[in-house]
Amino acid sequence: MRKPIRSKALLVSLMFVMLFVLAACGSKNNNGAAESTAAPSASAPAETAEATAAPEAEDGLYNIKDFSNVKTNQGEAIDGGSITFGLVSDSPFEGTLNWNFYSGDPDAQVLNWFDEGLLTWDKNYVYTNDGAATYEVAEDGRTFTFTIRDNVNWQDGKPVTAEDWLFAHEVIGNPKYDGPRYGSDFTNIEGMDEYHSGKAKTISGIKVLGDKKLQVTYKKSTPSLLTGSVWIYPLAKHIFGSMDVAKISSSPEVRQKPIGFGAFKVESIVPGESVVFVKNEDYWRGAPKLDKVILKVINPTTIVQELKSGGVDLVDSFPVDQFPDNAKMSNVEFLGAIDRAYTYIGFKLGKWDAEKKVVATDPKAKMADVNLRKAMWAAVDNDTVGKKFYNGLRWNATTLIPPSHPEFHDATNPGVAYDQEAAKKILDDAGYKLNGEFRTNPDGSELKINFISMTGGDIAEPLAQYYVQSWKAIGLNVTLEMVEFNTFYDRIGQNGEDDPTVDVYQGAWGVGIDVDPSGLYGKDAIYNFPRYASAENDRLLAEGVSEAAFDVDKRKEIYKEWQQLMVNEIPVFPTLYRAVVVPVNNRVLNYAIGDGTGLYYNDIAVSADKAAVAQ
């Protein structure tokens, strides 16, 4: 994954870029509502809160394998207490605070504190029976029976019921639904197509068997049903049942006074800026050890100062370009893990057909020629970017299944290698001739490519400028526009409206626990932002969740072929895989990042009333 630095010329150009930070990542996959967990350290508690040694760099490069994802407990827990959680972003969070409607990772960071899914999963991303509900699977592999625990209640005291779980499916399947969830996970439920089209008033494949018992029958038994394809987020029918479905996502009950059944309750919200949570005494796992959590948006440019001063105890993710200068910060311990995410460059190849709810590829789109897309990939050296400026905590990405899913990530696939001379030849051979400084289309007309990228830290724009300069070096005229997070995703089509002025964009995906990429690249996925479709893509995505794919080796083979298809067709190309690095104040106990760590938000505690301050 980490390859040698290639070109001295590129190194010089990157020097002008200086350091950069990736813009905020949208957790867009309809299976990607990841639930962060806290876990205890196996080591003995320390007497006092002291600095914990950070991993050392070798030849200036850090290796994420040297980091722990579990906080070292220091000291004994005090009764109660509060912590401050920093959501690192240069944009406000959107405030769609319901799992059934949210789209961006910032909102998910808020949701995690007060709501959760009914099922949990282990470190291998397989559903367990340790969550708020348990499940059984019939011999046919298609029928799931779920039982919600008796003590699982909404934060207003009402029980979470099977009717609430059914209601979530009915809302998402309603043609008036304006969120991003409806897709192959739902159309695989028996009767969902008929319900969605209005031919049936109920979903025949979902049956309420009791107050706390729900049965769902799927059309096909797939391996994904055990690893993310089941929709696990109920919707409180006693609150939303009488609302027009089209108005739920904008209602005060979603944006101003949301409820869930998680460890903490929302006490107050300053829209887009901060949230105050208080403990949920009725939480089904047991009352939280903390009394209060304050979440606030922190700009990447000020996060170091906030951490050193104790203004925040922990953050969702630390800008890794700032890590080397702060690795020895004395009042925090840096946790690290491979992120379920990657950054990418996307090409607009069509638009979203809102009536048919599928992508509509345009063979006449400006970026329709795969030769143009391949040349743009070959023109950038992300290996040097990751090593020189992320010190190994970002690294060259080659395929669209990241190494967070090691069973299915094809580490043998090199992607498209950096080679600007090869990129020029690709364009020459495809008829993109130089006319002065820039190339024309094969028909001789002007070729001007509009590129948008998200704002972020101080170096988000220099990074985007690096790509522009790399493409200029092969003769392409690319203009850059920097756009804040929420507007960016609106323009590339998260609501089904594609901005026709956008040709190329730089985005980032947080992927779901299920390896199935249909939620991002299926023809019926609204998050298929390049609006790419092909018969071969349809075939491989279908095979990846077929009965044959229960054979893990067969599924590996299918997704290996799919990864190569994406390298060949290039609707997008991955740029960087990512490590997530999280500083945690020394006083915080029982905290971890990643999946399957064993304990949850109610176990977080502190060993002192006030945050430790850097020495």
VEXDREN-2710 file (C-alpha; in Angstrom, 1 decimal):
% VEXDREN-2710
k/r/px/py/pz
1/MET/0.0/0.0/0.0
2/ARG/2.9/2.3/0.7
3/LYS/5.0/2.7/-2.4
4/PRO/8.3/4.6/-3.0
5/ILE/8.3/8.4/-3.7
6/ARG/8.4/8.6/-7.4
7/SER/9.1/11.9/-9.0
8/LYS/11.3/14.8/-8.0
9/ALA/9.3/17.2/-10.1
10/LEU/6.1/16.2/-8.3
11/LEU/7.9/16.6/-5.0
12/VAL/8.7/20.2/-5.9
13/SER/5.1/20.9/-6.9
14/LEU/3.9/19.5/-3.7
15/MET/6.2/21.8/-1.7
16/PHE/4.1/24.6/-3.0
17/VAL/1.0/22.8/-1.8
18/MET/2.5/22.7/1.8
19/LEU/0.4/20.8/4.3
20/PHE/-3.2/20.0/3.6
21/VAL/-6.1/18.5/5.3
22/LEU/-9.0/16.6/3.7
23/ALA/-12.4/18.2/3.7
24/ALA/-15.0/16.6/5.8
25/CYS/-16.1/13.2/4.8
26/GLY/-19.7/12.4/4.1
27/SER/-20.8/9.1/5.6
28/LYS/-23.2/8.5/2.7
29/ASN/-23.6/4.8/2.4
30/ASN/-27.1/3.6/3.2
31/ASN/-25.5/0.9/5.3
32/GLY/-23.0/3.3/6.8
33/ALA/-24.7/4.5/9.9
34/ALA/-21.7/3.3/11.9
35/GLU/-22.1/3.3/15.7
36/SER/-18.9/4.4/17.5
37/THR/-18.2/2.5/20.7
38/ALA/-16.3/3.0/23.9
39/ALA/-14.3/0.2/25.5
40/PRO/-12.2/-0.3/28.6
41/SER/-8.5/-0.7/28.5
42/ALA/-7.1/-4.1/29.6
43/SER/-4.2/-2.4/31.4
44/ALA/-4.3/-1.5/35.1
45/PRO/-5.4/2.1/35.9
46/ALA/-2.7/4.6/36.6
47/GLU/-2.5/6.5/39.8
48/THR/-2.5/9.9/38.1
49/ALA/-3.3/11.2/34.6
50/GLU/0.1/11.3/32.8
51/ALA/1.3/11.6/29.3
52/THR/1.0/8.4/27.2
53/ALA/3.8/7.8/24.7
54/ALA/2.7/8.3/21.1
55/PRO/3.9/5.9/18.4
56/GLU/7.3/6.9/16.9
57/ALA/7.8/7.7/13.2
58/GLU/10.3/5.7/11.2
59/ASP/12.0/7.7/8.5
60/GLY/9.3/10.4/9.0
61/LEU/6.4/8.0/8.4
62/TYR/3.9/6.7/11.0
63/ASN/2.3/3.3/10.7
64/ILE/-1.3/3.0/11.9
65/LYS/-0.5/-0.5/13.2
66/ASP/1.6/1.1/15.9
67/PHE/-1.5/2.8/17.4
68/SER/-3.9/1.4/19.9
69/ASN/-7.6/1.9/19.4
70/VAL/-8.3/1.6/23.2
71/LYS/-7.6/4.4/25.6
72/THR/-5.3/3.6/28.6
73/ASN/-7.3/4.2/31.8
74/GLN/-5.5/6.5/34.2
75/GLY/-6.9/7.0/37.7
76/GLU/-10.2/6.0/39.3
77/ALA/-13.6/7.1/38.0
78/ILE/-15.3/9.9/39.9
79/ASP/-19.1/10.0/40.3
80/GLY/-20.8/11.8/37.4
81/GLY/-18.8/14.5/35.6
82/SER/-19.1/15.9/32.1
83/ILE/-16.9/15.9/28.9
84/THR/-16.7/18.1/25.8
85/PHE/-16.6/16.4/22.4
86/GLY/-15.2/18.3/19.5
87/LEU/-16.8/17.8/16.0
88/VAL/-13.9/19.0/13.8
89/SER/-15.3/20.9/10.8
90/ASP/-15.2/24.2/9.2
91/SER/-18.9/23.9/8.4
92/PRO/-22.0/23.7/10.7
93/PHE/-23.6/20.3/11.0
94/GLU/-26.8/20.2/8.9
95/GLY/-29.0/19.1/11.7
96/THR/-31.0/16.2/10.2
97/LEU/-30.9/14.3/13.5
98/ASN/-32.6/11.0/12.7
99/TRP/-31.0/7.9/11.3
100/ASN/-33.8/7.4/8.8
101/PHE/-33.1/10.8/7.2
102/TYR/-29.5/11.9/7.9
103/SER/-26.9/12.0/5.1
104/GLY/-23.7/13.6/6.3
105/ASP/-21.1/12.3/8.8
106/PRO/-21.3/15.5/11.0
107/ASP/-25.0/14.6/11.7
108/ALA/-24.0/11.0/12.4
109/GLN/-21.5/12.3/15.0
110/VAL/-24.4/14.0/16.8
111/LEU/-26.7/11.1/16.5
112/ASN/-24.3/8.6/18.0
113/TRP/-24.6/10.3/21.4
114/PHE/-28.3/9.9/21.8
115/ASP/-29.5/7.2/19.5
116/GLU/-28.4/3.8/18.2
117/GLY/-29.4/0.9/16.1
118/LEU/-31.3/-2.1/17.5
119/LEU/-28.5/-4.5/16.5
120/THR/-24.8/-4.2/17.1
121/TRP/-21.9/-5.9/15.3
122/ASP/-18.6/-7.4/16.1
123/LYS/-15.1/-6.5/14.9
124/ASN/-15.8/-8.6/11.7
125/TYR/-18.9/-6.5/11.0
126/VAL/-21.3/-9.4/11.7
127/TYR/-24.5/-8.7/13.6
128/THR/-24.6/-10.0/17.1
129/ASN/-27.3/-10.7/19.7
130/ASP/-25.7/-8.3/22.1
131/GLY/-27.7/-5.2/21.1
132/ALA/-31.1/-3.7/21.9
133/ALA/-32.7/-6.5/19.9
134/THR/-31.8/-10.1/19.1
135/TYR/-32.5/-12.0/15.9
136/GLU/-33.1/-15.5/14.6
137/VAL/-32.8/-16.6/11.0
138/ALA/-35.1/-19.3/9.5
139/GLU/-33.6/-22.3/7.6
140/ASP/-34.5/-20.6/4.3
141/GLY/-32.0/-17.8/5.2
142/ARG/-34.6/-15.2/4.1
143/THR/-36.8/-14.8/7.1
144/PHE/-35.5/-12.9/10.2
145/THR/-37.4/-12.7/13.5
146/PHE/-36.3/-9.8/15.7
147/THR/-37.1/-9.4/19.4
148/ILE/-36.6/-6.0/21.0
149/ARG/-35.6/-6.2/24.7
150/ASP/-38.3/-5.3/27.1
151/ASN/-36.3/-2.5/28.7
152/VAL/-35.6/-0.6/25.5
153/ASN/-37.6/2.7/25.6
154/TRP/-37.6/6.0/23.8
155/GLN/-36.3/8.8/25.9
156/ASP/-39.8/10.1/26.5
157/GLY/-40.6/6.9/28.3
158/LYS/-42.6/5.2/25.5
159/PRO/-41.4/1.7/24.6
160/VAL/-39.6/1.0/21.4
161/THR/-41.9/-1.4/19.6
162/ALA/-42.0/-3.6/16.6
163/GLU/-44.5/-1.1/15.2
164/ASP/-41.8/1.6/15.3
165/TRP/-39.4/-0.7/13.4
166/LEU/-42.1/-1.5/10.8
167/PHE/-43.0/2.2/10.6
168/ALA/-39.4/3.1/9.7
169/HIS/-39.6/0.7/6.7
170/GLU/-43.0/2.2/5.7
171/VAL/-41.7/5.7/5.7
172/ILE/-38.5/4.9/3.8
173/GLY/-40.6/2.9/1.3
174/ASN/-43.1/5.7/0.9
175/PRO/-42.8/7.5/-2.5
176/LYS/-42.9/10.9/-0.6
177/TYR/-39.8/9.9/1.4
178/ASP/-37.1/12.6/0.8
179/GLY/-34.1/10.9/2.5
180/PRO/-31.3/8.8/0.9
181/ARG/-32.0/5.3/2.4
182/TYR/-34.3/3.7/-0.2
183/GLY/-32.4/1.3/-2.3
184/SER/-31.5/-2.4/-2.8
185/ASP/-31.6/-3.2/0.9
186/PHE/-35.3/-2.2/0.9
187/THR/-36.3/-3.5/-2.5
188/ASN/-35.0/-7.0/-1.3
189/ILE/-37.9/-7.1/1.2
190/GLU/-40.9/-9.0/-0.1
191/GLY/-43.8/-6.7/-1.0
192/MET/-41.7/-3.5/-0.8
193/ASP/-41.9/-2.8/-4.6
194/GLU/-45.6/-3.1/-4.5
195/TYR/-45.9/-0.9/-1.5
196/HIS/-43.5/1.7/-2.9
197/SER/-45.5/1.9/-6.2
198/GLY/-48.8/2.2/-4.5
199/LYS/-50.1/-1.2/-5.6
200/ALA/-50.3/-2.4/-2.0
201/LYS/-51.1/-0.6/1.3
202/THR/-48.9/-2.7/3.4
203/ILE/-45.5/-4.4/3.1
204/SER/-46.3/-8.0/2.8
205/GLY/-42.9/-9.2/3.9
206/ILE/-43.0/-7.5/7.3
207/LYS/-45.2/-8.8/10.1
208/VAL/-45.6/-7.5/13.6
209/LEU/-45.8/-10.7/15.8
210/GLY/-46.1/-8.8/19.1
211/ASP/-45.3/-5.6/20.8
212/LYS/-41.6/-6.3/20.7
213/LYS/-41.4/-8.9/17.9
214/LEU/-41.0/-8.2/14.2
215/GLN/-40.6/-10.6/11.3
216/VAL/-39.0/-9.6/8.0
217/THR/-38.9/-11.8/4.9
218/TYR/-36.5/-10.9/2.2
219/LYS/-36.7/-12.0/-1.5
220/LYS/-33.2/-13.3/-1.5
221/SER/-31.0/-14.7/1.1
222/THR/-27.7/-12.9/0.9
223/PRO/-24.5/-12.7/2.9
224/SER/-25.1/-9.0/3.4
225/LEU/-28.2/-9.7/5.5
226/LEU/-25.8/-10.6/8.4
227/THR/-23.4/-7.7/7.8
228/GLY/-25.3/-4.5/7.3
229/SER/-28.2/-5.0/4.9
230/VAL/-30.9/-5.2/7.6
231/TRP/-32.3/-1.7/8.5
232/ILE/-31.8/-1.5/12.2
233/TYR/-33.2/2.0/13.0
234/PRO/-36.8/2.3/14.3
235/LEU/-38.8/5.5/13.9
236/ALA/-41.1/6.6/16.8
237/LYS/-44.6/6.1/15.4
238/HIS/-46.2/7.9/18.4
239/ILE/-44.3/11.1/17.3
240/PHE/-44.2/10.8/13.5
241/GLY/-47.1/8.6/12.7
242/SER/-49.6/11.5/12.0
243/MET/-47.1/13.6/9.9
244/ASP/-46.9/13.9/6.2
245/VAL/-43.9/11.8/5.2
246/ALA/-42.6/14.6/3.0
247/LYS/-42.4/16.9/6.1
248/ILE/-40.8/14.6/8.7
249/SER/-37.2/15.4/7.8
250/SER/-37.7/19.2/8.3
251/SER/-39.9/18.9/11.4
252/PRO/-38.9/20.2/14.8
253/GLU/-39.0/16.6/16.1
254/VAL/-36.0/15.9/13.9
255/ARG/-34.1/19.2/13.9
256/GLN/-34.8/20.9/17.3
257/LYS/-36.0/18.3/19.8
258/PRO/-35.0/14.9/18.5
259/ILE/-35.2/11.7/20.7
260/GLY/-33.7/8.3/20.5
261/PHE/-33.1/5.4/22.9
262/GLY/-29.4/5.9/23.3
263/ALA/-27.2/6.6/26.4
264/PHE/-27.8/10.4/26.5
265/LYS/-30.7/12.7/25.8
266/VAL/-30.7/16.0/23.9
267/GLU/-31.2/18.8/26.3
268/SER/-30.5/21.8/24.0
269/ILE/-29.3/22.5/20.5
270/VAL/-27.7/25.6/18.9
271/PRO/-28.4/24.7/15.3
272/GLY/-25.2/23.7/13.4
273/GLU/-23.0/24.7/16.3
274/SER/-23.5/22.7/19.5
275/VAL/-25.6/20.2/21.4
276/VAL/-25.9/19.6/25.2
277/PHE/-26.7/16.0/26.2
278/VAL/-27.7/14.7/29.6
279/LYS/-27.6/11.2/30.9
280/ASN/-30.5/8.9/30.1
281/GLU/-31.3/7.2/33.4
282/ASP/-33.5/4.7/31.6
283/TYR/-30.9/3.6/29.1
284/TRP/-31.3/-0.1/28.5
285/ARG/-27.7/-1.0/29.1
286/GLY/-27.6/1.0/32.3
287/ALA/-27.5/4.6/33.3
288/PRO/-24.4/6.4/31.9
289/LYS/-21.5/7.2/34.3
290/LEU/-21.3/10.7/33.0
291/ASP/-23.9/13.4/33.8
292/LYS/-23.5/15.5/30.7
293/VAL/-21.8/15.6/27.3
294/ILE/-21.3/18.9/25.4
295/LEU/-20.7/18.6/21.7
296/LYS/-19.4/21.6/19.8
297/VAL/-18.1/22.3/16.3
298/ILE/-14.4/23.1/16.3
299/ASN/-12.6/24.5/13.3
300/PRO/-9.6/22.5/12.2
301/THR/-7.4/25.5/12.6
302/THR/-8.1/25.9/16.3
303/ILE/-8.4/22.2/17.4
304/VAL/-4.9/22.0/18.7
305/GLN/-5.4/25.0/21.0
306/GLU/-8.7/23.6/22.2
307/LEU/-7.1/20.2/23.1
308/LYS/-4.1/21.7/24.8
309/SER/-6.2/24.0/27.0
310/GLY/-8.7/21.3/27.9
311/GLY/-11.4/23.1/26.0
312/VAL/-12.3/19.7/24.5
313/ASP/-11.7/16.2/25.9
314/LEU/-11.9/14.3/22.6
315/VAL/-12.8/14.7/19.0
316/ASP/-14.4/12.7/16.2
317/SER/-11.2/12.8/14.2
318/PHE/-7.9/14.8/14.4
319/PRO/-6.5/16.4/11.2
320/VAL/-3.6/13.9/10.6
321/ASP/-1.5/16.4/8.8
322/GLN/-1.2/18.2/12.2
323/PHE/-0.3/15.0/14.1
324/PRO/3.5/15.0/13.7
325/ASP/3.8/18.5/15.3
326/ASN/1.5/17.4/18.2
327/ALA/2.3/13.8/18.7
328/LYS/3.8/14.5/22.1
329/MET/0.9/16.6/23.4
330/SER/1.2/15.8/27.1
331/ASN/-2.5/15.9/28.2
332/VAL/-3.9/13.4/25.6
333/GLU/-3.5/9.9/24.3
334/PHE/-3.7/9.5/20.6
335/LEU/-5.8/6.5/19.5
336/GLY/-5.6/5.2/15.9
337/ALA/-7.3/2.8/13.5
338/ILE/-7.7/2.2/9.8
339/ASP/-10.7/4.3/8.8
340/ARG/-13.7/2.8/7.0
341/ALA/-13.2/5.5/4.4
342/TYR/-11.4/6.7/1.3
343/THR/-11.1/10.0/-0.6
344/TYR/-11.7/10.0/-4.3
345/ILE/-12.1/12.1/-7.5
346/GLY/-15.5/11.6/-9.2
347/PHE/-16.6/12.3/-12.8
348/LYS/-20.1/13.4/-13.7
349/LEU/-21.4/10.9/-16.3
350/GLY/-25.1/11.6/-16.2
351/LYS/-27.9/12.7/-13.8
352/TRP/-30.4/11.2/-11.4
353/ASP/-33.8/10.2/-12.8
354/ALA/-36.1/11.3/-10.0
355/GLU/-39.2/9.7/-11.5
356/LYS/-37.6/6.2/-12.1
357/LYS/-35.3/6.6/-9.1
358/VAL/-32.3/5.4/-11.1
359/VAL/-29.2/7.0/-12.6
360/ALA/-29.4/8.1/-16.2
361/THR/-26.0/8.0/-17.8
362/ASP/-25.4/10.5/-20.6
363/PRO/-23.1/9.1/-23.3
364/LYS/-22.5/12.8/-24.4
365/ALA/-21.3/14.0/-21.0
366/LYS/-18.1/16.0/-21.0
367/MET/-16.3/13.3/-19.0
368/ALA/-17.8/10.3/-20.8
369/ASP/-14.5/9.3/-22.5
370/VAL/-12.8/6.8/-20.2
371/ASN/-9.4/7.8/-21.8
372/LEU/-9.9/11.3/-20.4
373/ARG/-10.6/9.9/-16.9
374/LYS/-7.7/7.5/-17.0
375/ALA/-5.3/10.2/-18.0
376/MET/-6.5/12.3/-15.1
377/TRP/-5.9/9.4/-12.7
378/ALA/-2.4/8.8/-14.1
379/ALA/-1.5/12.5/-13.7
380/VAL/-1.6/12.5/-9.9
381/ASP/0.9/11.0/-7.5
382/ASN/-1.1/10.2/-4.3
383/ASP/1.7/8.0/-3.0
384/THR/3.9/11.0/-2.5
385/VAL/1.0/13.0/-1.2
386/GLY/0.3/10.5/1.5
387/LYS/4.0/10.0/2.5
388/LYS/5.3/13.5/2.3
389/PHE/2.4/15.4/3.8
390/TYR/0.4/12.9/5.8
391/ASN/3.5/11.2/7.1
392/GLY/2.1/7.8/6.2
393/LEU/-1.3/8.3/7.9
394/ARG/-2.9/8.7/4.5
395/TRP/-1.7/6.4/1.7
396/ASN/-2.2/5.8/-2.0
397/ALA/-5.6/4.3/-2.7
398/THR/-5.9/1.8/-5.6
399/THR/-9.4/0.3/-5.5
400/LEU/-12.9/1.2/-4.2
401/ILE/-13.0/-1.4/-1.4
402/PRO/-10.7/0.0/1.3
403/PRO/-8.3/-2.0/3.6
404/SER/-10.8/-1.6/6.4
405/HIS/-12.3/-4.7/4.8
406/PRO/-9.2/-6.8/4.5
407/GLU/-11.0/-10.0/3.4
408/PHE/-12.2/-8.2/0.3
409/HIS/-9.8/-5.4/-0.4
410/ASP/-7.6/-6.5/-3.4
411/ALA/-4.1/-5.4/-2.2
412/THR/-2.6/-6.9/-5.4
413/ASN/-4.5/-4.4/-7.7
414/PRO/-2.2/-1.4/-8.4
415/GLY/-5.0/0.8/-9.8
416/VAL/-3.6/3.2/-12.4
417/ALA/0.0/4.1/-11.7
418/TYR/1.2/7.6/-11.6
419/ASP/2.9/8.4/-14.9
420/GLN/2.4/11.9/-16.4
421/GLU/4.1/10.9/-19.7
422/ALA/1.8/7.9/-20.0
423/ALA/-1.2/10.3/-19.3
424/LYS/-0.1/12.6/-22.1
425/LYS/0.1/9.6/-24.5
426/ILE/-3.4/8.4/-23.5
427/LEU/-4.7/11.8/-24.4
428/ASP/-2.7/12.1/-27.6
429/ASP/-3.9/8.7/-28.8
430/ALA/-7.5/9.6/-27.9
431/GLY/-7.4/12.7/-30.1
432/TYR/-7.1/15.4/-27.4
433/LYS/-4.6/17.6/-29.2
434/LEU/-2.7/20.5/-27.7
435/ASN/-3.8/23.9/-28.9
436/GLY/-1.3/26.2/-27.2
437/GLU/-1.2/25.5/-23.4
438/PHE/-4.3/23.3/-23.3
439/ARG/-5.9/20.5/-25.2
440/THR/-9.1/20.5/-27.2
441/ASN/-11.8/17.8/-27.5
442/PRO/-11.2/15.3/-30.2
443/ASP/-13.6/17.3/-32.4
444/GLY/-11.5/20.4/-32.0
445/SER/-13.8/22.2/-29.6
446/GLU/-12.7/23.8/-26.4
447/LEU/-12.3/21.5/-23.4
448/LYS/-12.8/23.3/-20.1
449/ILE/-13.3/21.1/-17.0
450/ASN/-15.1/22.5/-14.0
451/PHE/-13.9/20.9/-10.7
452/ILE/-15.4/21.4/-7.2
453/SER/-13.9/20.4/-3.9
454/MET/-14.9/20.9/-0.3
455/THR/-13.5/23.5/2.0
456/GLY/-11.8/22.3/5.2
457/GLY/-8.6/23.2/7.0
458/ASP/-6.0/25.6/5.9
459/ILE/-4.7/23.3/3.3
460/ALA/-7.9/21.9/1.7
461/GLU/-7.6/24.4/-1.1
462/PRO/-3.9/23.9/-1.8
463/LEU/-4.5/20.2/-2.1
464/ALA/-7.3/20.8/-4.7
465/GLN/-4.9/23.2/-6.4
466/TYR/-2.3/20.5/-6.6
467/TYR/-4.7/18.3/-8.6
468/VAL/-5.5/21.2/-10.9
469/GLN/-1.8/21.8/-11.5
470/SER/-1.2/18.1/-12.1
471/TRP/-3.9/18.1/-14.7
472/LYS/-2.5/21.3/-16.2
473/ALA/0.8/19.5/-16.6
474/ILE/-0.8/17.1/-19.0
475/GLY/-2.5/19.9/-20.9
476/LEU/-6.0/19.9/-19.3
477/ASN/-7.7/23.2/-18.6
478/VAL/-9.4/22.6/-15.2
479/THR/-11.0/25.4/-13.1
480/LEU/-11.4/25.0/-9.4
481/GLU/-14.3/26.1/-7.1
482/MET/-14.1/25.5/-3.3
483/VAL/-17.5/24.8/-1.7
484/GLU/-18.5/24.3/1.9
485/PHE/-19.5/20.7/3.0
486/ASN/-23.3/21.0/2.9
487/THR/-23.5/22.9/-0.3
488/PHE/-21.0/20.6/-1.9
489/TYR/-23.1/17.5/-1.5
490/ASP/-26.3/19.3/-2.6
491/ARG/-24.5/20.3/-5.8
492/ILE/-23.3/16.8/-6.6
493/GLY/-26.7/15.4/-6.1
494/GLN/-27.5/14.1/-2.6
495/ASN/-31.1/15.3/-3.0
496/GLY/-31.3/14.0/-6.6
497/GLU/-30.5/17.4/-8.2
498/ASP/-27.2/17.3/-10.1
499/ASP/-25.6/20.7/-10.8
500/PRO/-25.0/20.6/-14.5
501/THR/-22.0/22.9/-14.2
502/VAL/-20.0/20.3/-12.2
503/ASP/-17.8/18.0/-14.3
504/VAL/-15.4/16.6/-11.7
505/TYR/-15.4/16.7/-7.9
506/GLN/-13.3/15.6/-5.0
507/GLY/-15.3/13.7/-2.3
508/ALA/-14.8/11.2/0.4
509/TRP/-16.8/8.2/1.5
510/GLY/-17.2/6.6/4.9
511/VAL/-18.3/3.1/3.9
512/GLY/-20.7/0.8/5.7
513/ILE/-19.9/-2.3/7.7
514/ASP/-21.2/-4.4/4.7
515/VAL/-18.7/-4.7/1.9
516/ASP/-21.4/-4.6/-0.7
517/PRO/-20.8/-1.3/-2.6
518/SER/-24.3/-1.2/-4.2
519/GLY/-25.3/1.7/-1.9
520/LEU/-22.7/3.8/-3.6
521/TYR/-22.4/2.4/-7.1
522/GLY/-25.7/0.6/-7.8
523/LYS/-27.9/2.1/-10.5
524/ASP/-30.7/2.7/-8.0
525/ALA/-28.5/4.4/-5.4
526/ILE/-28.9/8.2/-5.1
527/TYR/-25.4/8.3/-3.7
528/ASN/-24.1/7.1/-7.0
529/PHE/-23.0/10.6/-7.6
530/PRO/-21.0/10.0/-10.9
531/ARG/-24.3/8.6/-12.2
532/TYR/-22.5/5.6/-13.5
533/ALA/-24.2/2.4/-14.7
534/SER/-23.3/-0.6/-16.8
535/ALA/-24.6/-4.1/-17.4
536/GLU/-21.3/-5.6/-16.1
537/ASN/-21.5/-3.5/-12.9
538/ASP/-25.1/-4.7/-12.4
539/ARG/-24.0/-8.3/-12.8
540/LEU/-21.2/-8.1/-10.4
541/LEU/-23.1/-6.2/-7.7
542/ALA/-25.9/-8.8/-8.0
543/GLU/-23.5/-11.7/-7.8
544/GLY/-21.9/-10.2/-4.7
545/VAL/-25.1/-10.6/-2.7
546/SER/-26.2/-13.8/-4.4
547/GLU/-26.6/-17.3/-2.8
548/ALA/-23.3/-18.3/-4.4
549/ALA/-21.6/-15.4/-2.4
550/PHE/-22.2/-17.2/0.9
551/ASP/-19.0/-19.0/-0.1
552/VAL/-16.5/-16.4/1.1
553/ASP/-13.9/-17.4/-1.5
554/LYS/-16.4/-16.9/-4.2
555/ARG/-17.4/-13.5/-2.8
556/LYS/-13.8/-12.5/-2.7
557/GLU/-13.5/-13.5/-6.4
558/ILE/-16.6/-11.5/-7.3
559/TYR/-15.4/-8.3/-5.5
560/LYS/-11.9/-8.7/-6.9
561/GLU/-13.4/-8.6/-10.4
562/TRP/-15.6/-5.6/-9.4
563/GLN/-12.6/-3.7/-8.2
564/GLN/-10.9/-4.3/-11.5
565/LEU/-14.0/-3.2/-13.4
566/MET/-13.9/0.1/-11.6
567/VAL/-10.2/0.5/-12.4
568/ASN/-11.0/-0.1/-16.0
569/GLU/-14.1/2.1/-16.3
570/ILE/-13.2/4.8/-13.7
571/PRO/-16.4/6.5/-12.9
572/VAL/-14.4/7.7/-9.9
573/PHE/-10.8/7.0/-8.8
574/PRO/-9.7/6.6/-5.2
575/THR/-6.9/8.9/-4.1
576/LEU/-6.1/8.1/-0.4
577/TYR/-6.9/5.5/2.1
578/ARG/-7.1/6.9/5.6
579/ALA/-6.2/6.4/9.2
580/VAL/-8.4/7.9/11.8
581/VAL/-6.4/9.5/14.7
582/VAL/-8.3/10.6/17.9
583/PRO/-6.7/12.4/20.8
584/VAL/-8.4/11.7/24.1
585/ASN/-7.8/13.7/27.3
586/ASN/-5.9/11.8/30.0
587/ARG/-8.8/12.0/32.4
588/VAL/-11.2/10.1/30.1
589/LEU/-11.8/6.4/31.0
590/ASN/-13.3/3.5/29.1
591/TYR/-13.1/4.9/25.6
592/ALA/-12.1/3.3/22.3
593/ILE/-12.6/3.8/18.6
594/GLY/-13.5/1.2/16.0
595/ASP/-15.9/-1.7/15.9
596/GLY/-16.5/-4.5/18.3
597/THR/-14.7/-3.0/21.3
598/GLY/-17.3/-4.3/23.8
599/LEU/-18.6/-1.3/25.8
600/TYR/-20.5/1.8/24.8
601/TYR/-21.2/5.4/25.6
602/ASN/-22.7/4.7/28.9
603/ASP/-19.4/3.3/30.2
604/ILE/-17.4/6.5/29.5
605/ALA/-16.2/8.1/32.7
606/VAL/-13.7/10.6/33.9
607/SER/-11.1/10.6/36.7
608/ALA/-11.2/14.3/37.4
609/ASP/-13.7/17.2/37.4
610/LYS/-11.6/19.2/34.9
611/ALA/-9.8/18.2/31.7
612/ALA/-6.0/17.8/32.0
613/VAL/-4.1/20.8/30.5
614/ALA/-0.9/20.3/28.3
615/GLN/2.3/21.1/30.0
END
